[in-house]
Amino acid sequence: MVSGVAGGIADHLGVSDTVVRLVFIAATVFGGFGALIYAALWFLMPLAAPTVPAAPGLAAHTRGGLRSDQPPPMTESKARKREKSRGQVTALVVVGIGVLLLLNVAGFGVAGKMFWPLVFAGTGLALIWRQADEGQKAAWTNKAPTLGLLLGKGGLKSVIRVAVGLILIGTAVTVFLVQNNRLSMVGDVLVALLLAVVGLGVIAGPWVHRLSRDLNAERGERIRSQERADMAAHLHDSVLQTLALIQKQANDPRAVVKLARSQERDLRSWLYDEDDTTDQTLSGAAKRAAAEVEDSHGVPVEVVTVGDCELTEGLSAMVRAARESMVNAAKHSGADKIDVFVEVDGDRAEIFVRDRGKGFDTDGVPEDRLGLRHSVMGRMERHGGRATVRSDPETGTEVRLEMDR
Amino acid sequence: MSQRRVVVIDDHDMFRAGVRSEIGTAVEIVGEGADVDSAVKAIVATEPDVVLLDVHLPGGGGTEVMKQVHQRHPEVKFLALSVSDAAEDVIGVIRAGARGYVTKNISGTELVDAIGRVADGDAVFSPRLAGFVLDAFSGAIDIASVDEDLDRLSQREREVLRLIARGYAYKEVARELFISVKTVETHVSSVLRKLQLSNRHELTRWATDRRLV
């Protein structure tokens, strides 16, 4: 509730935040170090990273205002959060006052003399710390180094908040000193010095720490954007090259389609694919095989994948069999498109290769279709898998490859 | 059957002209829009059967158009049409209320077919969308979950989606499973509803992993 530490831990560990809070409270009651840990985590835990890099295509579209980054449900929950935060402040204040009164009535170590200084100091600190926390949310700019971070984007309100915080702490120190003027001069000086150092540390701590962390984050961001710029330049080159080639071969429609298609794939994988694990996973390998067939035969191959797994020896054989099926479809079916579906479900992996071409007679496989018998069925059986072929002049051909992984 | 009244929303003139020439005889194109504001205006003025909606649009994207139109006219049906096949865009636009998602390289006849389906209140799933949905709803099923019905796909729905992901048309799905096309449509609509309403933990997590929510 205070700074989201418990919630963050709960998210990380995948348990309910109530559990985490109870643990904190228990740790505080028995021995008191729960509060310390909490404070330390508040310091060290990064805020939920707001700058997760999106795929470049999406990022660019978002920047251009071409897509709204958050679907509607998001806005609702955001509004709720803000409401919650207002309730949260009230709750904190009420609980704080209650605890203080309780302590006072019970006379728990906090003598009457100390009570008000502590209340002032506590409130002042709370104000400043909360402010620094919010300041974190505002982007770090070079224009307003420390002040910007401390004040955030709250404008006048936050200035007042910080000022009130400082005044409260000042009052606390003064009241404390006045009430304790019976102490010897040495004691006074020592106490004053100690208070000054502690006070400064406590006030400056949050932003010094955040300052350095934000600078690091900013450096990281700059490196990332530089990388992005390099990639964009590279892509522009390749796209321009392809466009030039297309113009040169304008009278060969097949070549034009092939060029456009392969460039589209290139661009698409860069813009929207999240990772590039082509050689290690089943879906990656299947996509690459499809791309090769598309390039060499000029027939579009659409690949849809569900789930994924590591590419074992058997599965590579399955991908090769699928590739052979795609080649068959591209060469013989006359279909203008081939659909490939890869699914990993539990222990089973399946690949479907489907065309809507003219089909063939599965019993009387002609001489030139020996590829099917050897490269597809034979290969699958050798690796403990199974291939089923279904073909029909109306609906085309479907090759189904299955294997336990 | 009278012609469907369609509004085409896309920020590229060339694309709108292309769509017009490709399907303009099969459906009646009553309006066009190039950004969020003009789109909302055109839709509200013409009250079409179906809106062909580009996902990426100046002024906040297609989801913004749906939000603004649905506030006043919740009955308007949207079919999303995009070059992007990023999960973020596909699932995002469906969760925002679109009745279907097709990519821009769809053929004219397929597009007309999809428009008819959406106008009739059915859902249109491209193979890729079906794949995303299977992915999103995969994983262990928590029987104890409260919204059980919303949070998982039935065996039949899963079968239907698998076939769609394999590139089958609804008609072919129906023949394969020995059910009627109408039943296939019912299953797909039910999946769409679950996708839009489910707060399933896995779906949320899947979405979070892909920065959707």
Interface residues (C-beta under 8 A of the other chain):
Chain A: V52 A54 A55 G57 L58 H61 G64 G65 L66 R67 S68 P71 P72 P73 M74 R268 L271 Y272 E274 E302 V304 T305 V306 G307 D339 F341 E343 D345 F352 R354 T395 E398
Chain B: D11 V55 H56 L57 P58 G59 G60 G61 G62 T63 E64 K67 S84 D85 A86 E88 D89 G92 R95 A96 G97 P127 R128 A130 G131 L134 D135 S138 R162 A165 R166 G167 Y168 E172 R210 R211 L212 V213
